[in-house]
Amino acid sequence: MYNQLISKKIKLAVIGLGYVGLPLALEFAKHFSVIGYDINQRNLKLLQSKIDPSKEIPQESFHNRDIHFTSNSEELRDASFFVIAVPTPIDKYNKPDLRPLLSATLTVANIIQPGDYVIYESTVYPGCTYEECVPLLERVSGLRVRRDFKVGYSPERINPGDAEHSLQNTIKIVSACDSESLETTAKVYESVVTAGVHRAPDIRVAEAAKIIENTQRDVNIALMNELSILFNRMGINTYDVIQAAATKWNFVPYTPGLVGGHCIGVDPYYMVHKASELKYHPQMIASGRFVNDSMGGYIAKQTVKKLLSNDLPLLRAKVLILGVTYKENVSDIRNSKVVDIVRELQSFRVAVDVVDPHADPHAVEEEYQIKMLPKPGGKYHAVIVAVAHKDYVKMTENDFKELLDPKGLVVDLRGVFKETIKELRYWSL
């Protein structure tokens, strides 16, 4: 299989060209003949013009790549090695929403041939590949795993907005249905991951490894969020505490904040779902999710208290929120917890303006019914720096003074301006 790929006698297809699939497809296209498949027509037109819809990848990264972008599933018949990298979100009940994953699996199942490989990158709970995906592949294709086709799992580790930890320099976990396919899969990924690969003993181990990577981070942030609430009641600055504690060699300096996006705020629910199937309640994981999901409301309520303490009627209050993406320096608005701050403030009938140079205003309005402003309008009683975009980190106290009423408040979720705000009212987690 690998020799046929490297000689371009057969093609490799990447299903799903988002934050995970696109950089992977472009890297593979340095070595193999690649088909990039996505059903989003708007994004596909941009990709065909060598434009990354997320603005993460520069145009020159499309140059000298053997890649063809399409939404026509029939063109996938030219491929023999399929990599599925579609989103795995949760529904409104915080249950796994496997529809994108199963839809992509069905697309491949309709065209798969004996000898083909199907590798999953999407984050799932341990057991999902064999319990949900493989049966669908077998039922529709009439083929059998191991005997007729191979299945593997290599969890994505793309971190949007992080230039330091790239696909190439981050070790890749690989797993497969047997030893032969494991070595082939490892060889394919080794061609694009200079840091090397880690061969997991089986697919469930690889699935579980991905889940705990993000669940561990979620639980640690939840601890810091809970401590920040406690420290706030005690009048202690959380960032001063973290700075002091970090002088010990084995202290890990997690910081409080909003936990959104398509990974950390979602993946633990996949583990909770699997635990419930096994009649077990994972108290720490579930509690961490509860704490982190409540932080948007907490921040809004603290802002309201500060406004009221300044004898300001809430009906006259006007608040500016800087940033709506789920993290700094990206355009991704999926599962943004800034929206919780907006909703909670609006429930107190506070007027809220939102600006973000990275977010698509049309996408924000379509997803959250929030009309963003191209720039701040007028004076505000509070400015909430919700996302520490590089554009905002550069702001000075004078910049805030231009935005704020003389008695205005700066709410600094990441503690960025802790040392620079001296004259204005200031609050952080």
Secondary structure, 3 states (H helix, E strand, C coil): CHHHHHCCCCEEEEECCCCCHHHHHHHHCCCCCEEEECCCHHHHHHHHCCCCCCCCCCHHHHCCCCEEEECCHHHHHHEEEEEECCCCCECCCCCECCHHHHHHHHHHHCCCCCCCEEEECCCCCCCHHHHHHHHHHHHHHCCCECCCEEEEECCCCCCCCCCCCCCCCCCEEEEECCHHHHHHHHHHHHCCCCCCEEECCCHHHHHHHHHHHHHHHHHHHHHHHHHHHHHHHHCCCHHHHHHHHCCCCCCCCCCCCCCCCCCCCCHHHHHHHHHHHCCCCCHHHHHHHHHHHCHHHHHHHHHHHHHHCCCCCHHHCEEEEECCCCCCCCCCCCCCCHHHHHHHHHHCCCEEEEECCCCCHHHHHHHHCCCCCCCCCCCEEEEEECCCCHHHHCCCHHHHHHHEEEEEEEEECCCCCCCCCCCCEEEEC
